[in-house]
Amino acid sequence: MQAKVERRSVDLSGYPDLVMVLLGLRIRSVRGLFSVLRIGRGLTQIQRDPPEGLLGHDNFLWSLNHVGIRQYWRDLESLEAFTRSAPHSGWWKSFLADNGGAGFWHEAYSRNGIEAVYLDMPPVGLARFASERTPVGPFMSTRERIDRDREAMQPV
């Protein structure tokens, strides 16, 4: 007997400013395992007590040494508020000072554009085909990268 496929979809009209973020942490050495586990504990706390604007959070594996996270945010303002406050701001400063044997990347997708950043990672995701750009100056933040890309894609 053949099972019937249940086809479903969603109405996103109530989320006009939705931002989806894909993140990855890749273990690059034994030390990286401890780094990923430390960050994982913090992410578990975020799932139990979501910050304002976080609509959904999923964990998954890209490979045995590469964990993934997908988050849905109500809007870019909510995502920015989270990234600029504790505990995220502490994780970020700590990781930039010492990657702990791990690589990190994120890609953010919204109706306003797409942006990405990769730290100590081989090419993954968008980095496999898009030309590289150094995330400094006007490309330092998610908002700046999205805004610059949107302006560049406007028809002349």
C-alpha positions, -999 to 999 in steps of 0.1 A, spaced: 0 0 0 14 34 -10 14 62 16 -2 94 6 22 124 6 9 153 28 19 185 10 20 217 31 33 253 29 34 284 50 20 319 49 48 343 56 28 375 50 29 382 87 67 383 86 77 408 60 111 415 75 120 378 83 157 370 84 170 334 81 205 328 94 226 297 87 256 292 110 283 266 111 310 257 135 337 234 122 361 215 145 396 220 131 416 204 160 410 185 192 409 218 210 381 229 187 358 202 201 359 219 235 353 253 218 322 240 200 309 223 232 313 255 251 293 275 225 268 247 223 259 250 260 251 287 254 230 279 223 210 254 244 202 281 268 190 304 239 167 276 228 152 273 263 149 311 268 147 327 233 158 363 229 133 388 217 127 383 179 140 348 176 112 328 160 129 295 154 162 276 160 172 243 146 205 223 151 219 199 126 251 183 114 268 192 82 294 165 89 310 147 119 332 178 125 309 205 113 277 214 133 250 237 119 224 260 132 194 276 114 177 305 130 146 326 119 145 362 132 115 385 131 137 412 116 172 424 112 168 448 142 161 418 165 191 399 152 213 429 156 201 435 192 209 399 201 244 400 185 253 432 203 243 419 237 254 392 261 259 363 258 265 366 220 288 396 222 310 378 247 312 347 225 321 368 195 349 387 212 363 356 227 362 337 193 379 366 175 407 367 201 412 329 200 392 306 177 399 277 201 406 253 172 373 259 154 361 277 123 329 297 121 307 310 94 272 325 89 250 335 60 220 357 65 191 358 40 163 384 40 141 401 14 166 430 15 196 409 5 220 382 14 253 385 33 280 361 46 311 360 68 336 331 72 363 328 99 390 302 96 369 281 72 375 265 39 350 275 13 314 265 22 280 278 11 282 310 -8 320 311 -5 322 282 -29 312 304 -59 310 341 -50 341 362 -51 357 370 -18 354 404 -1 373 414 30 348 422 59 363 455 69 353 491 67 318 493 50 315 455 51 321 450 88 285 442 99 256 421 86 235 452 80 263 470 61 270 439 39 232 435 31 228 472 24 258 474 1 248 443 -18 212 456 -23 225 489 -36 249 471 -60 220 450 -74 197 480 -81 189 484 -118 205 514 -134 
